[in-house]
Amino acid sequence: MRAFKVVFFIGLLVLAPWRAALAQTTGDFQPFLGDFVGQVVYAGPAGLAKRDLEVSVRRERGGFSLKWTTISQKSSGKLKRAEYFVAFAPAKRPGFYAATDRINRLGVRIPIDPLAGDPQVWAKINGKTMTVYAVLITDDGKHEVQTYERTLVPGGMELNFSRVRDGKPLKAITAKLQSKEQGINLR
């Protein structure tokens, strides 16, 4: 029995790096867990605009939840806050996660319904990059695709966002977000 324990332990040591590498290629969300904050300045319709960004990734029901918040300042000086929450569960395809529900304005969890105006959302994790796709059906029956590519970098993550409607690029934003553990306060 003792020989079995030694062989089993050595087997675990040999397999440990392989398991870590496999987790990175098959879509392990655990490295993304945490809170991240940052700011971005970009060219908006009325000139330069600034947004504060927050991203939180939490473990949830065998998968993870993703909450992202943007705070922008109107020309009047009033702050506008937009907050989104989506829960994801592992899909049958390795590295993919299907959206299960979202939280509405009243804080109630509801299923996602693309034909009621909700985006169809899914996530793909490949190595150090989590890409979230949101496809919306517009009122005229066409489509809009929003892509949030979040790549882990030392000290935080880099966000690349794009919005495309019927094949025409509408917006692209790149921002560096720092891990909130580093004590960053935006406003």
ROSE-4610 file (N, C-alpha, C; in Angstrom, 1 decimal, always signed):
// ROSE-4610
residu = [M/M/M/R/R/R/A/A/A/F/F/F/K/K/K/V/V/V/V/V/V/F/F/F/F/F/F/I/I/I/G/G/G/L/L/L/L/L/L/V/V/V/L/L/L/A/A/A/P/P/P/W/W/W/R/R/R/A/A/A/A/A/A/L/L/L/A/A/A/Q/Q/Q/T/T/T/T/T/T/G/G/G/D/D/D/F/F/F/Q/Q/Q/P/P/P/F/F/F/L/L/L/G/G/G/D/D/D/F/F/F/V/V/V/G/G/G/Q/Q/Q/V/V/V/V/V/V/Y/Y/Y/A/A/A/G/G/G/P/P/P/A/A/A/G/G/G/L/L/L/A/A/A/K/K/K/R/R/R/D/D/D/L/L/L/E/E/E/V/V/V/S/S/S/V/V/V/R/R/R/R/R/R/E/E/E/R/R/R/G/G/G/G/G/G/F/F/F/S/S/S/L/L/L/K/K/K/W/W/W/T/T/T/T/T/T/I/I/I/S/S/S/Q/Q/Q/K/K/K/S/S/S/S/S/S/G/G/G/K/K/K/L/L/L/K/K/K/R/R/R/A/A/A/E/E/E/Y/Y/Y/F/F/F/V/V/V/A/A/A/F/F/F/A/A/A/P/P/P/A/A/A/K/K/K/R/R/R/P/P/P/G/G/G/F/F/F/Y/Y/Y/A/A/A/A/A/A/T/T/T/D/D/D/R/R/R/I/I/I/N/N/N/R/R/R/L/L/L/G/G/G/V/V/V/R/R/R/I/I/I/P/P/P/I/I/I/D/D/D/P/P/P/L/L/L/A/A/A/G/G/G/D/D/D/P/P/P/Q/Q/Q/V/V/V/W/W/W/A/A/A/K/K/K/I/I/I/N/N/N/G/G/G/K/K/K/T/T/T/M/M/M/T/T/T/V/V/V/Y/Y/Y/A/A/A/V/V/V/L/L/L/I/I/I/T/T/T/D/D/D/D/D/D/G/G/G/K/K/K/H/H/H/E/E/E/V/V/V/Q/Q/Q/T/T/T/Y/Y/Y/E/E/E/R/R/R/T/T/T/L/L/L/V/V/V/P/P/P/G/G/G/G/G/G/M/M/M/E/E/E/L/L/L/N/N/N/F/F/F/S/S/S/R/R/R/V/V/V/R/R/R/D/D/D/G/G/G/K/K/K/P/P/P/L/L/L/K/K/K/A/A/A/I/I/I/T/T/T/A/A/A/K/K/K/L/L/L/Q/Q/Q/S/S/S/K/K/K/E/E/E/Q/Q/Q/G/G/G/I/I/I/N/N/N/L/L/L/R/R/R]
num = [1/1/1/2/2/2/3/3/3/4/4/4/5/5/5/6/6/6/7/7/7/8/8/8/9/9/9/10/10/10/11/11/11/12/12/12/13/13/13/14/14/14/15/15/15/16/16/16/17/17/17/18/18/18/19/19/19/20/20/20/21/21/21/22/22/22/23/23/23/24/24/24/25/25/25/26/26/26/27/27/27/28/28/28/29/29/29/30/30/30/31/31/31/32/32/32/33/33/33/34/34/34/35/35/35/36/36/36/37/37/37/38/38/38/39/39/39/40/40/40/41/41/41/42/42/42/43/43/43/44/44/44/45/45/45/46/46/46/47/47/47/48/48/48/49/49/49/50/50/50/51/51/51/52/52/52/53/53/53/54/54/54/55/55/55/56/56/56/57/57/57/58/58/58/59/59/59/60/60/60/61/61/61/62/62/62/63/63/63/64/64/64/65/65/65/66/66/66/67/67/67/68/68/68/69/69/69/70/70/70/71/71/71/72/72/72/73/73/73/74/74/74/75/75/75/76/76/76/77/77/77/78/78/78/79/79/79/80/80/80/81/81/81/82/82/82/83/83/83/84/84/84/85/85/85/86/86/86/87/87/87/88/88/88/89/89/89/90/90/90/91/91/91/92/92/92/93/93/93/94/94/94/95/95/95/96/96/96/97/97/97/98/98/98/99/99/99/100/100/100/101/101/101/102/102/102/103/103/103/104/104/104/105/105/105/106/106/106/107/107/107/108/108/108/109/109/109/110/110/110/111/111/111/112/112/112/113/113/113/114/114/114/115/115/115/116/116/116/117/117/117/118/118/118/119/119/119/120/120/120/121/121/121/122/122/122/123/123/123/124/124/124/125/125/125/126/126/126/127/127/127/128/128/128/129/129/129/130/130/130/131/131/131/132/132/132/133/133/133/134/134/134/135/135/135/136/136/136/137/137/137/138/138/138/139/139/139/140/140/140/141/141/141/142/142/142/143/143/143/144/144/144/145/145/145/146/146/146/147/147/147/148/148/148/149/149/149/150/150/150/151/151/151/152/152/152/153/153/153/154/154/154/155/155/155/156/156/156/157/157/157/158/158/158/159/159/159/160/160/160/161/161/161/162/162/162/163/163/163/164/164/164/165/165/165/166/166/166/167/167/167/168/168/168/169/169/169/170/170/170/171/171/171/172/172/172/173/173/173/174/174/174/175/175/175/176/176/176/177/177/177/178/178/178/179/179/179/180/180/180/181/181/181/182/182/182/183/183/183/184/184/184/185/185/185/186/186/186/187/187/187]
x = [+0.8/+0.0/+0.9/+2.0/+2.9/+3.5/+3.8/+4.4/+3.4/+2.1/+1.0/+0.9/+1.0/+0.9/+2.1/+3.3/+4.4/+4.3/+3.9/+3.7/+2.6/+1.5/+0.4/+0.8/+1.6/+2.1/+3.0/+4.0/+4.9/+4.1/+3.0/+2.2/+1.5/+1.1/+0.5/+1.5/+2.7/+3.7/+4.0/+4.1/+4.4/+3.2/+2.0/+0.8/+0.4/+0.9/+0.5/+0.8/+2.0/+2.2/+1.3/+1.1/+0.2/-1.2/-1.7/-3.1/-3.2/-2.2/-2.2/-2.2/-1.4/-1.4/-2.7/-3.3/-4.6/-5.7/-5.7/-6.7/-6.6/-5.4/-5.2/-5.7/-5.6/-6.1/-7.5/-8.1/-9.5/-10.5/-10.0/-10.9/-11.2/-10.2/-10.4/-10.6/-11.7/-12.0/-11.3/-10.7/-10.2/-9.1/-8.2/-7.2/-7.9/-9.1/-9.8/-10.6/-10.7/-11.5/-10.8/-11.7/-11.2/-11.9/-11.4/-12.0/-10.9/-11.3/-10.4/-11.0/-10.2/-10.6/-9.7/-10.2/-9.4/-10.2/-9.5/-10.2/-9.7/-10.6/-10.2/-10.7/-9.9/-10.3/-10.4/-11.5/-11.7/-12.4/-12.4/-13.0/-14.5/-15.4/-16.8/-17.4/-18.7/-19.4/-19.2/-19.1/-18.9/-17.5/-16.5/-15.1/-14.6/-13.6/-13.0/-13.9/-14.0/-14.9/-14.0/-14.4/-13.7/-14.7/-14.3/-15.1/-14.3/-14.9/-14.3/-14.9/-14.1/-14.4/-14.2/-15.1/-14.9/-15.4/-14.6/-15.0/-14.8/-15.8/-15.7/-16.1/-15.2/-15.5/-15.5/-16.6/-16.9/-17.2/-16.9/-17.2/-18.7/-19.4/-20.9/-21.4/-22.1/-22.8/-22.1/-20.8/-20.1/-19.5/-19.8/-19.3/-18.8/-19.1/-18.7/-19.7/-19.6/-20.4/-19.5/-20.0/-19.2/-20.1/-19.5/-20.2/-19.3/-19.8/-19.0/-19.8/-19.1/-19.7/-18.9/-19.7/-19.0/-19.7/-18.8/-19.3/-18.8/-19.7/-19.2/-19.8/-19.2/-19.7/-20.3/-21.6/-22.3/-21.7/-22.0/-21.5/-22.0/-23.2/-23.8/-23.1/-22.2/-21.5/-22.1/-23.3/-24.0/-23.3/-23.1/-22.5/-23.6/-23.2/-24.1/-23.4/-24.2/-23.6/-24.4/-23.7/-24.3/-23.7/-24.5/-24.0/-24.7/-23.8/-24.3/-23.8/-24.7/-24.3/-24.8/-23.9/-24.3/-23.6/-24.4/-23.9/-23.6/-22.5/-22.1/-21.9/-22.3/-22.1/-21.3/-20.5/-19.7/-20.6/-20.2/-21.0/-20.4/-21.0/-20.5/-19.1/-18.8/-17.6/-16.5/-15.4/-14.3/-13.9/-13.8/-13.4/-14.6/-15.8/-16.9/-17.8/-18.5/-19.4/-20.7/-21.8/-23.1/-23.7/-24.3/-24.9/-26.2/-26.4/-27.6/-28.6/-28.2/-29.2/-28.5/-29.3/-28.7/-29.5/-29.1/-29.9/-30.5/-31.8/-32.5/-32.2/-32.9/-32.7/-33.2/-34.1/-34.6/-33.7/-32.7/-31.8/-32.3/-33.3/-33.9/-33.2/-32.8/-32.2/-33.3/-33.0/-34.0/-33.2/-33.9/-33.3/-33.1/-32.1/-31.8/-32.7/-33.3/-34.3/-33.9/-33.2/-32.8/-33.9/-35.1/-36.2/-36.9/-36.6/-37.2/-36.2/-35.1/-34.2/-32.9/-32.8/-31.6/-30.6/-29.3/-28.3/-28.1/-27.8/-27.4/-25.9/-25.5/-24.2/-23.5/-22.2/-21.4/-20.0/-19.2/-17.8/-16.9/-15.8/-14.7/-13.5/-12.9/-11.6/-10.5/-9.5/-8.3/-7.1/-6.4/-5.2/-5.5/-4.9/-5.0/-6.1/-6.9/-7.9/-9.3/-10.1/-11.6/-12.3/-12.9/-13.7/-15.1/-15.9/-17.3/-18.0/-18.8/-19.6/-21.0/-21.6/-23.0/-23.5/-24.5/-25.2/-26.6/-26.9/-28.2/-29.0/-30.3/-31.2/-31.8/-31.5/-32.0/-33.5/-34.1/-35.5/-35.9/-35.0/-35.3/-35.0/-34.6/-34.3/-32.9/-32.0/-30.6/-29.9/-28.6/-27.8/-26.7/-26.3/-25.1/-24.3/-23.0/-22.1/-21.2/-21.2/-20.2/-19.3/-18.0/-16.9/-16.1/-16.0/-15.2/-14.1/-12.9/-11.7/-10.9/-10.9/-10.2/-9.0/-7.8/-6.5/-5.8/-5.4/-4.7/-3.3/-2.8/-1.5/-1.0/+0.4/+0.9/+0.2/-0.4/-1.1/-2.5/-3.1/-4.5/-4.9/-5.6/-6.1/-6.2/-6.1/-6.2/-7.6/-8.4/-9.7/-9.7/-10.1/-10.4/-11.8/-12.5/-14.0/-14.2/-15.1/-15.6/-17.1/-17.7/-19.1/-19.3/-19.9/-20.1/-21.6/-22.2/-23.6/-23.7/-24.3/-24.4/-23.1/-22.0/-20.7/-19.9/-20.5/-19.9/-19.4/-18.1/-17.5/-18.1/-18.6/-19.2/-18.3/-17.6/-16.8/-15.7/-14.5/-13.5/-12.7/-12.6/-11.9/-10.9/-9.8/-8.8/-8.5/-8.4/-8.1/-7.3/-6.5/-5.8/-6.5/-6.8/-7.5/-6.5/-6.4/-5.6/-6.4/-5.7/-6.3/-6.7/-7.9/-8.4/-7.6/-7.0/-6.2/-5.1/-4.7/-3.6/-4.1/-5.3/-5.8/-6.1/-6.7/-7.0/-8.4/-8.6/-9.9/-10.1/-11.2/-11.4/-12.0/-13.1/-13.8/-14.0]
y = [-1.2/+0.0/+1.3/+1.2/+2.4/+2.7/+1.6/+1.8/+2.5/+2.1/+2.7/+4.2/+4.6/+6.0/+6.8/+6.2/+6.9/+7.1/+6.0/+6.1/+7.1/+7.0/+8.0/+9.4/+9.7/+11.0/+11.5/+10.6/+11.0/+11.2/+10.4/+10.7/+12.0/+12.4/+13.8/+14.8/+14.7/+15.7/+15.8/+14.7/+14.7/+15.3/+15.0/+15.5/+16.9/+17.5/+18.8/+19.9/+20.0/+21.0/+20.7/+19.5/+19.1/+19.6/+19.4/+19.8/+21.3/+22.0/+23.5/+24.0/+23.4/+23.7/+23.4/+22.3/+21.9/+22.9/+23.3/+24.2/+25.5/+26.0/+27.2/+27.1/+25.9/+25.8/+25.4/+24.8/+24.4/+25.4/+26.5/+27.6/+27.7/+27.5/+27.7/+29.1/+29.5/+30.9/+31.3/+30.4/+30.8/+31.9/+31.9/+33.0/+34.4/+34.5/+35.7/+36.2/+35.4/+35.8/+37.0/+38.0/+39.2/+40.4/+41.6/+42.9/+43.7/+44.4/+45.2/+46.5/+47.6/+48.9/+49.7/+50.6/+51.4/+52.6/+53.4/+54.5/+54.5/+55.0/+55.2/+56.5/+57.1/+58.4/+58.0/+58.4/+58.0/+59.2/+59.1/+60.1/+59.8/+60.6/+60.4/+61.3/+61.3/+62.2/+63.7/+64.0/+65.4/+65.7/+65.0/+65.2/+64.1/+64.4/+63.4/+63.1/+61.9/+61.4/+60.5/+60.5/+59.6/+58.7/+57.4/+56.4/+55.8/+55.5/+54.7/+53.3/+52.3/+50.9/+50.0/+49.2/+48.2/+46.8/+45.8/+44.4/+43.5/+42.7/+41.7/+40.4/+39.4/+38.0/+37.2/+36.5/+35.7/+34.2/+33.3/+31.9/+31.8/+31.0/+30.9/+29.6/+28.8/+27.6/+26.8/+26.4/+25.6/+26.4/+27.6/+28.5/+29.8/+30.9/+32.2/+33.3/+34.4/+35.5/+36.7/+37.5/+38.6/+39.9/+40.9/+42.1/+43.2/+44.0/+45.2/+46.4/+47.5/+48.8/+49.9/+50.8/+51.9/+53.2/+54.2/+55.5/+56.5/+57.3/+58.3/+59.6/+60.7/+62.0/+62.7/+63.2/+63.9/+65.3/+66.0/+67.4/+68.3/+68.0/+68.7/+68.5/+67.5/+67.2/+66.1/+65.7/+64.5/+63.2/+62.3/+61.0/+60.0/+59.2/+58.2/+56.8/+56.0/+54.7/+53.6/+52.7/+51.5/+50.3/+49.3/+48.1/+46.9/+45.9/+44.7/+43.5/+42.5/+41.2/+40.1/+39.1/+37.9/+36.7/+35.7/+34.4/+33.4/+32.7/+31.7/+30.4/+29.3/+27.9/+27.3/+26.3/+25.6/+25.0/+25.2/+24.6/+23.2/+22.5/+21.2/+21.3/+22.4/+22.6/+23.1/+22.5/+22.9/+24.4/+25.1/+26.5/+27.5/+27.0/+27.8/+27.8/+29.0/+29.2/+29.8/+29.3/+29.8/+30.7/+31.8/+32.7/+32.0/+32.1/+31.4/+32.5/+33.6/+34.6/+35.9/+36.9/+38.3/+38.9/+40.0/+40.7/+42.0/+42.2/+43.3/+44.5/+45.7/+46.9/+46.8/+45.9/+45.7/+44.7/+44.2/+43.2/+41.8/+41.5/+40.2/+39.4/+38.2/+37.3/+36.8/+37.0/+36.6/+35.9/+35.0/+34.3/+35.3/+35.0/+35.9/+35.5/+36.6/+36.3/+37.3/+36.8/+37.6/+38.3/+37.6/+38.2/+39.3/+39.4/+40.5/+41.6/+41.6/+42.7/+42.4/+41.3/+40.9/+40.4/+40.6/+40.1/+38.6/+37.8/+36.4/+36.5/+35.9/+36.1/+34.8/+34.7/+33.5/+34.0/+33.1/+33.4/+32.3/+32.7/+31.7/+32.1/+31.1/+31.3/+30.5/+31.2/+30.6/+31.2/+30.4/+30.8/+31.9/+33.1/+34.2/+35.2/+34.8/+35.7/+35.2/+36.0/+35.7/+36.6/+36.0/+36.8/+36.6/+37.7/+37.6/+38.3/+37.5/+38.0/+38.3/+39.4/+39.7/+40.1/+39.3/+39.6/+40.1/+41.3/+41.9/+41.9/+41.7/+41.8/+43.2/+44.0/+45.4/+45.5/+46.6/+46.8/+46.5/+46.7/+46.5/+45.0/+44.2/+42.8/+42.5/+43.5/+43.3/+42.9/+42.9/+42.5/+43.4/+43.4/+44.1/+43.1/+43.2/+42.3/+43.1/+42.9/+43.5/+42.4/+42.8/+41.8/+42.5/+41.8/+42.2/+41.2/+41.6/+40.7/+41.1/+40.3/+40.6/+39.7/+40.3/+39.5/+39.8/+38.7/+38.9/+39.4/+40.4/+41.0/+41.2/+41.3/+41.6/+42.8/+42.5/+43.6/+43.8/+43.1/+43.4/+42.7/+43.5/+42.9/+44.1/+43.7/+44.6/+44.3/+45.3/+45.2/+45.8/+45.0/+45.4/+45.2/+46.3/+46.3/+46.8/+46.1/+46.6/+46.4/+47.2/+47.1/+47.3/+46.3/+46.3/+46.0/+46.9/+46.7/+46.4/+45.3/+44.8/+45.0/+44.6/+44.6/+45.9/+46.9/+48.3/+48.6/+48.8/+49.1/+50.4/+50.4/+51.6/+52.2/+51.3/+51.7/+50.7/+51.2/+50.3/+51.1/+50.4/+51.0/+50.0/+50.5/+49.6/+50.3/+49.5/+50.1/+49.1/+49.6/+48.7/+48.9/+47.7/+47.7/+47.1/+47.7/+47.2/+46.3/+45.4/+44.6/+45.5/+45.4/+46.3/+46.1/+45.0/+44.7/+45.7/+46.4/+47.4/+48.7/+48.8/+50.0/+51.2/+50.9/+52.0/+52.4/+53.8/+54.4/+55.4/+55.3/+56.1/+57.5/+57.5/+58.8/+59.0]
z = [+0.0/+0.0/+0.0/+0.7/+0.8/-0.6/-1.3/-2.7/-3.6/-3.4/-4.2/-3.9/-2.6/-2.3/-2.9/-2.8/-3.4/-4.9/-5.6/-7.0/-7.4/-6.6/-6.8/-6.7/-5.6/-5.3/-6.4/-6.9/-7.9/-9.2/-9.5/-10.6/-10.6/-9.4/-9.3/-9.6/-9.1/-9.3/-10.8/-11.5/-12.9/-13.7/-13.3/-14.0/-13.7/-12.6/-12.1/-13.2/-13.8/-14.9/-16.1/-16.4/-17.5/-17.3/-16.0/-15.7/-15.7/-15.3/-15.3/-16.8/-17.6/-19.0/-19.7/-19.4/-19.9/-19.5/-18.3/-17.8/-18.6/-18.9/-19.6/-21.1/-21.7/-23.0/-23.1/-22.1/-22.2/-21.6/-21.2/-20.7/-19.3/-18.4/-17.0/-16.7/-16.0/-15.7/-14.4/-13.6/-12.3/-12.3/-13.3/-13.3/-13.4/-13.9/-14.1/-12.9/-11.9/-10.7/-10.1/-9.7/-9.0/-9.5/-9.1/-9.4/-10.1/-11.2/-12.0/-12.3/-12.3/-12.5/-13.4/-14.2/-15.1/-15.6/-16.4/-17.1/-18.6/-19.4/-20.8/-21.3/-22.2/-22.9/-24.3/-25.0/-26.4/-27.1/-28.4/-29.2/-29.3/-28.7/-28.8/-29.8/-30.0/-30.9/-30.6/-29.3/-28.9/-28.5/-29.0/-28.6/-27.7/-27.0/-26.1/-24.9/-24.6/-23.5/-22.6/-21.3/-20.4/-19.7/-19.5/-18.9/-17.8/-16.6/-15.6/-15.9/-15.7/-16.0/-14.8/-14.5/-13.4/-14.0/-13.6/-14.0/-12.8/-12.5/-11.4/-12.0/-11.7/-12.1/-10.8/-10.6/-9.4/-9.8/-8.9/-9.0/-8.7/-9.6/-9.4/-10.0/-9.2/-9.7/-10.7/-10.4/-11.4/-12.5/-12.6/-13.6/-13.0/-13.7/-13.1/-13.5/-12.8/-13.2/-13.6/-14.4/-14.9/-14.7/-14.0/-13.8/-14.4/-15.3/-15.7/-15.6/-15.2/-15.0/-15.7/-16.3/-16.9/-16.3/-16.0/-15.5/-16.5/-17.1/-18.0/-17.5/-17.9/-17.5/-18.7/-18.6/-19.6/-19.7/-20.8/-21.0/-19.9/-19.3/-18.2/-16.9/-16.8/-15.6/-14.9/-15.3/-14.6/-15.0/-14.0/-14.2/-14.6/-15.6/-16.1/-15.8/-15.1/-14.7/-15.4/-16.1/-16.7/-16.1/-15.7/-15.0/-15.7/-15.9/-16.6/-15.8/-15.6/-14.9/-15.7/-16.0/-16.7/-16.0/-15.7/-15.2/-16.3/-16.2/-17.3/-16.7/-17.4/-17.1/-18.2/-17.8/-18.8/-19.9/-21.2/-22.3/-22.6/-23.6/-23.9/-24.7/-25.3/-26.0/-25.1/-25.0/-24.1/-24.3/-23.2/-23.3/-23.5/-23.7/-24.0/-22.7/-22.5/-21.4/-22.0/-21.6/-22.1/-21.0/-21.4/-20.5/-20.0/-18.7/-18.1/-17.7/-17.1/-16.7/-16.5/-16.3/-16.0/-14.8/-14.4/-13.3/-13.9/-13.7/-14.3/-13.3/-13.7/-12.9/-11.5/-11.2/-9.8/-9.0/-9.6/-8.9/-9.0/-9.8/-10.0/-11.1/-10.8/-11.8/-12.8/-14.1/-15.1/-16.2/-17.0/-18.1/-19.2/-20.0/-21.2/-22.3/-22.9/-24.0/-25.2/-26.2/-27.3/-28.1/-28.2/-28.9/-28.1/-26.8/-26.0/-25.9/-26.6/-26.6/-25.9/-25.2/-24.5/-25.6/-25.3/-26.2/-26.0/-27.0/-26.9/-26.5/-25.4/-24.9/-24.6/-24.9/-24.6/-24.4/-23.7/-23.4/-23.9/-24.4/-24.8/-24.1/-23.4/-22.8/-23.5/-23.9/-24.6/-23.9/-23.1/-22.4/-21.5/-21.7/-20.8/-21.3/-22.3/-22.9/-22.7/-22.1/-22.0/-23.0/-24.0/-25.0/-24.7/-24.5/-24.4/-25.6/-26.2/-27.4/-27.0/-27.5/-27.3/-28.6/-29.1/-30.4/-30.0/-30.5/-30.3/-31.6/-31.5/-32.6/-32.5/-33.6/-33.6/-33.9/-33.6/-33.9/-35.3/-36.2/-37.7/-38.1/-37.1/-37.4/-37.8/-37.8/-38.2/-36.9/-37.0/-35.8/-35.5/-34.2/-33.7/-32.9/-33.1/-32.3/-31.5/-30.2/-29.3/-28.8/-28.9/-28.5/-27.4/-26.2/-25.1/-24.9/-25.3/-25.2/-24.0/-22.9/-21.7/-21.6/-21.6/-21.6/-20.3/-19.5/-18.3/-18.6/-17.9/-18.1/-16.6/-16.5/-15.1/-14.4/-13.3/-12.5/-12.9/-13.9/-14.2/-15.5/-16.3/-17.6/-18.6/-19.9/-21.0/-21.6/-21.9/-22.5/-23.9/-24.8/-26.2/-26.5/-26.7/-27.0/-28.4/-29.1/-30.4/-30.5/-31.3/-31.6/-33.1/-33.7/-35.1/-35.4/-36.3/-36.6/-38.1/-38.5/-39.9/-40.6/-40.0/-40.7/-40.6/-40.1/-40.1/-38.6/-38.5/-37.2/-36.6/-35.4/-34.8/-33.7/-33.0/-31.8/-31.5/-31.1/-30.7/-29.5/-28.4/-27.2/-26.7/-26.3/-25.6/-24.3/-23.2/-21.9/-21.1/-20.2/-19.3/-17.9/-17.3/-16.0/-15.0/-13.9/-12.8/-11.8/-11.2/-10.2/-9.0/-8.6/-7.5/-6.2/-6.1/-4.9/-4.7/-5.8/-5.8/-5.2/-4.8/-4.1/-5.0/-6.2/-7.1/-6.8/-6.7/-6.6/-7.7/-8.5/-9.6/-9.3/-8.6/-8.3/-6.8]
